[in-house]
Amino acid sequence: MDIVVNASPLILLCKVGRVELLRHLCRTVCVPEGVVAEIEAVSDDPACHTVSACAWLRRVTVAVPDGIKAWDLGRGESEVVAFALATTGFRPLLDDAEGKACSLAFGLRPLGTGGLLIYAKRAGLLDSVGEVLDAMRARGLWISDSVVHAILQQAGEGKAIDGAAPKPPAL
């Protein structure tokens, strides 16, 4: 899989020491300059050093078309969606609800950090999605309990409601 990553997933993965999941799961990981600028604005954040230290992260310059500008997303989200739209085969990796909605409106298949963790577990790179989500929450991720429950069910770690078998993941 080829992805273009937004700041939030990259920052969260760095904070919990799991940024290497991107390298192991993806052929190519692109980071738009708008995302780099957002990350580098906080020099004491672990992600700030990761962007320059990881040679496998490919920095890209992105022109944002008017159709995406109309969504009034942040610079990073806009560039992530624009790059994925302009570059065949790339999925946007972002957690922002509006960014995901914009991606879907343009026919893209956005992936969130939770979905990436599910892929990592299926690939044998993680034993527990729940442990990583707990670590992310402890380091600032705001995510509702219902979303955590849904992610854990898809990862095979949650209990099914009313004893029914968990639904297969919709990644």
C-alpha positions in Angstrom: 0.0 0.0 0.0 1.1 3.6 -0.8 0.0 6.3 1.6 0.2 10.0 2.1 0.2 10.8 5.8 -1.2 13.7 7.8 0.3 15.2 10.9 -1.9 13.5 13.5 -1.2 9.9 12.6 2.5 10.6 12.2 2.7 12.4 15.6 0.8 9.7 17.4 2.8 6.9 16.0 6.0 8.7 17.0 4.8 9.4 20.5 4.2 5.7 21.1 7.4 4.5 19.3 5.4 2.9 16.4 6.3 5.0 13.4 8.2 2.0 11.9 4.8 0.5 11.3 4.4 2.8 8.3 7.7 1.6 6.8 6.8 -2.0 7.3 3.2 -1.8 6.0 3.7 0.7 3.1 5.7 0.6 -0.1 5.8 4.4 -0.1 5.0 7.0 2.6 4.7 10.6 1.4 4.5 13.6 3.7 3.3 16.9 2.2 5.3 20.0 3.0 2.3 21.4 4.8 2.3 18.5 7.2 6.1 18.8 7.7 5.6 22.5 8.5 2.9 21.6 11.1 5.1 19.0 12.7 8.2 21.1 12.7 6.4 24.0 14.4 6.7 22.0 17.7 10.5 21.4 17.9 10.3 19.3 21.1 7.8 16.8 19.6 9.3 13.4 18.7 7.7 13.6 15.3 9.7 16.7 14.5 12.9 14.7 14.6 11.4 11.7 12.8 10.5 13.6 9.6 14.2 14.5 9.0 15.6 11.2 10.4 13.6 8.7 8.5 14.9 8.5 5.0 12.0 6.4 3.9 9.5 9.3 4.5 9.3 11.1 1.2 8.6 14.8 1.4 6.4 16.1 -1.4 5.2 19.5 -2.6 1.5 19.6 -3.3 -0.7 22.1 -5.2 -4.2 22.1 -3.8 -7.0 22.5 -6.3 -9.9 24.8 -5.7 -12.4 22.0 -5.2 -10.4 20.8 -2.1 -9.7 24.4 -0.9 -13.5 24.9 -0.8 -13.7 22.4 2.1 -11.7 24.8 4.2 -9.5 22.1 5.8 -6.2 22.9 7.3 -3.1 23.1 5.1 -1.9 19.6 6.0 -5.2 17.9 5.5 -5.8 19.7 2.2 -2.4 18.7 0.9 -2.9 15.1 1.9 -6.2 14.9 0.1 -4.9 16.7 -2.9 -1.8 14.4 -3.2 -3.9 11.3 -2.9 -6.4 12.6 -5.5 -3.6 13.5 -8.0 -1.4 10.4 -7.4 -2.9 7.1 -8.5 -2.8 4.3 -5.8 -2.2 6.5 -2.8 -4.5 6.4 0.2 -4.8 9.4 2.6 -3.9 8.5 6.2 -5.6 11.0 8.4 -7.8 11.1 11.5 -9.6 14.4 11.0 -13.4 13.8 10.3 -13.7 16.6 7.8 -10.5 15.4 6.0 -12.0 12.0 5.7 -15.3 13.3 4.5 -13.5 15.4 1.8 -11.5 12.3 0.8 -14.7 10.3 0.4 -16.4 13.0 -1.5 -13.5 12.8 -4.1 -13.8 9.1 -4.3 -10.7 8.3 -2.2 -10.5 5.6 0.5 -9.1 7.3 3.6 -7.4 5.3 6.3 -7.2 6.4 9.9 -4.7 5.5 12.5 -7.0 2.8 14.0 -7.3 1.2 10.5 -3.5 1.3 10.2 -3.2 -0.5 13.6 -5.6 -3.2 12.4 -3.5 -3.7 9.3 -0.4 -3.9 11.5 -1.9 -6.6 13.7 -3.0 -8.7 10.7 0.5 -8.4 9.3 1.9 -9.8 12.7 3.5 -6.5 13.6 1.4 -5.9 16.7 0.1 -8.2 19.3 -2.5 -5.8 20.6 -4.2 -2.9 19.0 -5.8 -2.0 22.3 -2.5 -1.6 24.0 -1.3 0.9 21.3 -4.6 2.8 21.4 -4.3 3.0 25.2 -0.7 4.4 24.9 -1.9 6.9 22.3 -4.8 8.0 24.5 -2.3 8.5 27.4 -0.3 10.7 25.1 -3.1 13.0 23.9 -5.2 11.1 21.4 -8.9 12.0 21.9 -11.0 9.2 20.6 -14.4 8.2 21.8 -15.0 4.9 23.6 -17.4 3.8 20.9 -14.8 4.3 18.2 -12.2 2.4 20.2 -14.8 -0.4 20.7 -15.4 -0.5 16.9 -11.6 -0.6 16.1 -11.1 -3.3 18.7 -13.9 -5.4 17.3 -12.4 -5.1 13.8 -9.0 -6.1 15.2 -10.6 -9.2 16.8 -10.0 -7.8 20.3 -13.5 -6.6 21.2 -16.5 -8.5 22.4 -19.4 -8.8 20.0 -22.7 -7.2 20.9 -25.4 -9.7 22.0 -23.0 -12.6 21.5 -23.0 -12.2 17.7 -19.8 -12.8 15.8 -17.8 -9.6 15.2 -18.3 -8.1 11.7 -15.4 -8.5 9.3 -13.3 -5.3 9.0 -14.3 -2.7 6.4 -10.8 -1.3 5.7 
